[in-house]
Amino acid sequence: MEHLLINIPRRNGGIKTKKEKSIKVKNYKVKQIQEDLFEKYNSLKQDILNINIESNFINKQVEQFQNTQSTLLESYHSLFMEFSVIKNKRQTYNDLMCQLLFKLTNTSPNDQLQNMVQKFNNTNQNTMSNGAGSSDNNNEQNGGSSKDDTNQSNASNQQLEEERIKAV
């Protein structure tokens, strides 16, 4: 009997059970929407955390790359400086050899032996006084600029070539 009374239309024009069902459906939909929003919020929050972790990792990789790059540049610079020193020493050695050959070709056999001994002693003293540094940095020890010496030896090399050509 109660079941029949529930289905009787009321004054406000609706059946009570239909209203209750629609309210329950609306409440269920609201709860479902709230749960979906909460899930999406948590998912976005987790995505943001993952992005931050990846961003930090990338930043560390970039920093490590920059450190490696600067180390490589420093080592390149030091190798270049060592190469310059070796090149300067090689040029000095070539100049000394050319001067020695020039003097040997223009002197008597007795003078040649004496010049070789003197040249050898002079070059040893210069080498020991210069040490590992460049001869350009030790002008006071050498008694002048090695650049000037190099220019003079280059001029003497040209004279040597001219004399050799004339001799042939």
C-alpha positions in Angstrom: 0.0 0.0 0.0 2.8 2.4 0.8 4.2 1.7 -2.7 1.0 2.9 -4.2 1.0 6.1 -2.2 4.5 7.0 -3.3 3.4 7.0 -6.9 0.5 9.4 -6.3 1.1 12.8 -7.8 1.5 15.7 -5.3 0.5 19.2 -5.4 3.7 20.5 -6.8 3.1 18.4 -9.9 5.7 15.6 -9.6 6.0 12.1 -8.4 8.2 11.8 -5.4 10.2 8.8 -6.5 11.1 10.3 -9.8 12.5 13.4 -8.1 14.5 11.3 -5.7 15.9 9.2 -8.5 16.8 12.4 -10.5 18.5 13.9 -7.4 20.4 10.7 -6.8 21.5 10.6 -10.5 22.5 14.3 -10.3 24.4 13.6 -7.0 26.1 10.6 -8.6 27.1 12.6 -11.7 28.5 15.4 -9.5 30.5 12.8 -7.5 31.7 11.2 -10.7 32.8 14.6 -12.1 34.6 15.4 -8.9 36.4 12.1 -8.9 37.4 12.5 -12.5 38.6 16.0 -11.8 40.6 14.8 -8.8 42.1 12.0 -10.9 43.0 14.4 -13.7 44.5 16.8 -11.1 46.6 14.0 -9.6 47.7 12.9 -13.1 48.7 16.4 -14.0 50.5 16.9 -10.7 52.5 13.7 -11.4 53.3 14.8 -14.9 54.6 18.1 -13.7 56.8 16.3 -11.1 58.2 14.0 -13.9 58.8 17.0 -16.1 60.7 18.8 -13.3 62.8 15.7 -12.7 63.7 15.4 -16.4 64.4 19.2 -16.6 66.9 18.8 -13.7 68.5 15.9 -15.4 68.9 17.8 -18.6 70.3 20.8 -16.7 72.9 18.6 -15.1 73.8 17.1 -18.5 74.2 20.6 -20.0 76.4 21.7 -17.1 78.6 18.6 -17.5 78.9 19.3 -21.2 79.9 22.9 -20.6 82.5 21.7 -18.0 83.9 19.2 -20.5 83.9 21.8 -23.2 85.9 24.2 -21.1 88.4 21.5 -20.1 88.9 20.6 -23.8 89.4 24.3 -24.7 92.0 24.6 -21.9 93.9 21.5 -23.0 93.8 22.6 -26.6 95.2 26.0 -25.6 98.0 24.3 -23.6 98.8 22.0 -26.5 98.9 24.9 -28.9 101.3 26.8 -26.6 103.6 23.7 -26.3 103.5 23.4 -30.1 104.6 27.0 -30.4 107.5 26.5 -28.1 108.6 23.4 -30.0 108.2 25.2 -33.3 110.4 28.1 -32.0 113.0 25.7 -30.7 113.0 23.9 -34.1 113.5 27.1 -35.9 116.4 28.1 -33.7 118.0 24.7 -34.2 117.6 25.0 -38.0 119.1 28.5 -37.9 122.1 27.3 -35.8 122.7 24.4 -38.2 122.6 26.7 -41.2 125.1 29.1 -39.6 127.3 26.1 -38.6 127.2 24.7 -42.2 127.9 28.1 -43.6 131.0 28.6 -41.4 132.2 25.1 -42.0 132.1 25.6 -45.8 134.0 28.9 -45.6 136.8 27.9 -43.2 139.9 25.7 -43.3 139.7 22.1 -41.8 141.6 23.2 -38.6 139.3 26.2 -38.2 136.2 23.9 -38.8 137.1 21.7 -35.9 137.6 24.7 -33.5 134.4 26.4 -34.7 132.4 23.2 -34.1 133.6 22.9 -30.5 132.9 26.6 -29.8 129.5 26.4 -31.4 128.6 23.3 -29.5 129.7 24.9 -26.2 127.7 28.1 -26.9 124.5 26.2 -27.8 124.8 24.1 -24.7 125.2 27.2 -22.5 122.2 28.9 -24.2 120.1 25.8 -23.9 120.9 25.4 -20.2 120.3 29.0 -19.4 117.0 29.1 -21.3 115.7 26.0 -19.6 112.3 24.8 -20.8 111.0 28.3 -21.5 111.0 30.1 -24.8 114.1 31.9 -25.8 112.0 35.0 -26.4 111.2 35.3 -22.7 114.9 35.1 -21.7 116.3 38.1 -23.6 118.5 39.3 -20.8 120.2 35.9 -20.5 120.8 35.8 -24.3 122.1 39.3 -24.4 119.4 40.4 -26.9 116.2 39.5 -28.6 116.1 36.0 -30.1 113.7 37.4 -32.7 116.4 39.7 -33.9 118.8 36.7 -34.0 116.2 34.8 -36.0 115.8 37.7 -38.5 119.6 37.9 -38.9 119.9 34.1 -39.4 117.1 34.2 -42.0 119.1 36.9 -43.8 122.3 34.7 -43.6 120.3 31.8 -44.9 119.5 33.8 -48.0 123.1 34.7 -48.4 124.0 31.0 -48.0 121.6 30.1 -50.8 123.0 32.8 -53.1 126.6 31.7 -52.4 125.8 28.1 -53.0 124.1 29.0 -56.3 127.1 31.0 -57.4 129.5 28.2 -56.4 127.6 25.7 -58.5 
